[in-house]
């Protein structure tokens, strides 16, 4: 597997580049609702839906704007092998076609949660395990999250996230974020995968309704 190899110079290059890229391709990127309070002494597991190529970039942006933790993001090995620069930003790989690679990646994920840094790291995984249409229901989460939590064994913040890109009568699309409630989990003691799927489905429905109702949110990035 390809491990993350954080480098400060990579952030210095990528953050302004991503800002320009998003302003070129999006009318606005907005947060609806509030940012739940998380415990900085515990690692943060961020669980977004995955329906666009941009989602990993959105997570990077959210971390820079809101959480400011050391970011790790699980990425398909074929993609990361092609774009190895992203390992310098915290991406690491998983090969879903190799049982050995899956085991190594899940063990590495658990090790990330055990990192004793302040604040504790942010680990983002896409529980669906693949890029799927936004409105595909029911959501089907892979079992990797459960294996990571069992391998870790300690307490962690677990934060659901809904992402939706919508044209909203603009020439360029808008992207909206909505966080669910932060859940403190303890090793393998959590509500279970089905419960997390249902929480995310409810969150996605809520986000869609807020967009329809033209809720005013917090603009994280907009065109100049």
VOPA-213755 format. One record per residue (C-alpha): residue number from 0; residue in three letters; y, x, z. Coordinates in steps of 0.5 Angstrom, whole numbers, plus 500, padded with zeros to 3 digits. Example, Ala and Ser with C-alpha at 12.3 -4.5 7.8 and 13.67 -1.06 7.14 Angstrom:
BEGIN
   num   residu    py    px    pz
     0      ALA   491   525   516
     1      SER   498   527   514
This chain:
BEGIN
   num   residu    py    px    pz
     0      UNK   500   500   500
     1      UNK   507   502   499
     2      UNK   511   502   506
     3      UNK   518   501   507
     4      UNK   522   508   508
     5      UNK   529   506   510
     6      UNK   535   510   508
     7      UNK   542   509   509
     8      UNK   545   511   502
     9      UNK   541   506   499
    10      UNK   545   500   503
    11      UNK   551   504   501
    12      UNK   549   503   494
    13      UNK   546   496   494
    14      UNK   550   492   498
    15      UNK   556   492   494
    16      UNK   552   492   488
    17      UNK   549   485   490
    18      UNK   556   482   492
    19      UNK   558   483   485
    20      UNK   552   481   482
    21      UNK   552   474   486
    22      UNK   559   473   485
    23      UNK   557   474   477
    24      UNK   551   469   478
    25      UNK   553   464   483
    26      UNK   559   459   484
    27      UNK   558   460   492
    28      UNK   553   462   497
    29      UNK   553   457   503
    30      UNK   550   456   510
    31      UNK   550   449   512
    32      UNK   548   447   519
    33      UNK   549   453   525
    34      UNK   545   459   526
    35      UNK   540   458   532
    36      UNK   541   463   537
    37      UNK   535   468   537
    38      UNK   533   473   543
    39      UNK   535   480   541
    40      UNK   530   483   545
    41      UNK   525   480   541
    42      UNK   523   481   534
    43      UNK   525   476   529
    44      UNK   520   473   524
    45      UNK   524   469   518
    46      UNK   520   464   514
    47      UNK   523   462   508
    48      UNK   521   458   502
    49      UNK   520   461   496
    50      UNK   522   458   489
    51      UNK   527   463   486
    52      UNK   527   471   484
    53      UNK   533   471   488
    54      UNK   530   470   495
    55      UNK   529   477   497
    56      UNK   536   478   495
    57      UNK   538   472   499
    58      UNK   535   474   505
    59      UNK   538   481   505
    60      UNK   545   478   504
    61      UNK   543   473   510
    62      UNK   541   479   515
    63      UNK   548   483   513
    64      UNK   552   477   514
    65      UNK   549   474   520
    66      UNK   543   478   524
    67      UNK   545   485   523
    68      UNK   538   487   524
    69      UNK   533   493   521
    70      UNK   530   489   515
    71      UNK   523   489   513
    72      UNK   521   484   507
    73      UNK   514   483   504
    74      UNK   513   484   497
    75      UNK   508   484   492
    76      UNK   505   491   490
    77      UNK   506   490   483
    78      UNK   513   489   483
    79      UNK   515   494   489
    80      UNK   511   499   485
    81      UNK   516   498   479
    82      UNK   522   497   483
    83      UNK   521   503   489
    84      UNK   528   503   490
    85      UNK   527   497   494
    86      UNK   522   500   499
    87      UNK   529   504   501
    88      UNK   532   497   503
    89      UNK   526   495   508
    90      UNK   521   492   502
    91      UNK   513   494   503
    92      UNK   508   492   499
    93      UNK   502   487   499
    94      UNK   496   486   494
    95      UNK   493   479   494
    96      UNK   488   481   490
    97      UNK   485   487   494
    98      UNK   482   485   501
    99      UNK   483   492   504
   100      UNK   490   492   502
   101      UNK   491   485   505
   102      UNK   488   488   511
   103      UNK   493   494   511
   104      UNK   499   490   510
   105      UNK   498   485   515
   106      UNK   497   491   520
   107      UNK   503   494   518
   108      UNK   507   488   519
   109      UNK   504   487   526
   110      UNK   506   494   527
   111      UNK   513   493   525
   112      UNK   514   487   530
   113      UNK   512   492   535
   114      UNK   518   497   534
   115      UNK   522   499   540
   116      UNK   529   499   537
   117      UNK   535   495   539
   118      UNK   536   490   536
   119      UNK   529   489   535
   120      UNK   527   488   527
   121      UNK   527   482   522
   122      UNK   521   481   519
   123      UNK   521   476   513
   124      UNK   515   474   510
   125      UNK   514   468   505
   126      UNK   509   464   508
   127      UNK   507   460   501
   128      UNK   505   467   499
   129      UNK   507   466   492
   130      UNK   513   464   487
   131      UNK   513   456   487
   132      UNK   517   450   484
   133      UNK   522   448   490
   134      UNK   520   441   490
   135      UNK   512   442   490
   136      UNK   509   438   496
   137      UNK   505   439   501
   138      UNK   507   446   502
   139      UNK   501   451   503
   140      UNK   502   457   508
   141      UNK   497   462   507
   142      UNK   494   465   514
   143      UNK   497   472   513
   144      UNK   502   469   519
   145      UNK   497   468   524
   146      UNK   494   474   523
   147      UNK   500   478   524
   148      UNK   502   474   530
   149      UNK   495   476   533
   150      UNK   495   483   531
   151      UNK   502   483   534
   152      UNK   500   480   541
   153      UNK   507   479   544
   154      UNK   513   475   544
   155      UNK   517   474   538
   156      UNK   523   469   535
   157      UNK   520   465   529
   158      UNK   526   462   525
   159      UNK   524   457   519
   160      UNK   529   457   513
   161      UNK   530   453   507
   162      UNK   534   455   501
   163      UNK   536   451   495
   164      UNK   539   453   489
   165      UNK   543   447   486
   166      UNK   548   446   480
   167      UNK   552   441   484
   168      UNK   557   439   478
   169      UNK   559   447   477
   170      UNK   558   451   471
   171      UNK   554   456   476
   172      UNK   549   454   481
   173      UNK   551   454   488
   174      UNK   546   457   493
   175      UNK   545   453   500
   176      UNK   541   455   507
   177      UNK   539   451   513
   178      UNK   536   454   519
   179      UNK   531   450   523
   180      UNK   530   451   530
   181      UNK   528   458   533
   182      UNK   521   458   536
   183      UNK   519   463   541
   184      UNK   512   465   540
   185      UNK   507   469   544
   186      UNK   502   472   540
   187      UNK   497   467   537
   188      UNK   500   462   541
   189      UNK   504   457   537
   190      UNK   504   451   534
   191      UNK   499   453   528
   192      UNK   500   453   520
   193      UNK   500   446   519
   194      UNK   506   445   524
   195      UNK   510   450   521
   196      UNK   509   447   514
   197      UNK   511   440   517
   198      UNK   517   443   520
   199      UNK   519   447   513
   200      UNK   518   441   509
   201      UNK   522   437   514
   202      UNK   528   442   513
   203      UNK   527   442   506
   204      UNK   528   435   506
   205      UNK   534   435   510
   206      UNK   538   441   506
   207      UNK   537   437   500
   208      UNK   540   431   503
   209      UNK   546   435   506
   210      UNK   547   438   499
   211      UNK   547   430   496
   212      UNK   552   428   502
   213      UNK   557   434   500
   214      UNK   557   437   507
   215      UNK   562   443   508
   216      UNK   558   449   510
   217      UNK   560   456   511
   218      UNK   561   460   505
   219      UNK   558   467   505
   220      UNK   560   469   499
   221      UNK   564   466   493
   222      UNK   567   468   486
   223      UNK   574   471   487
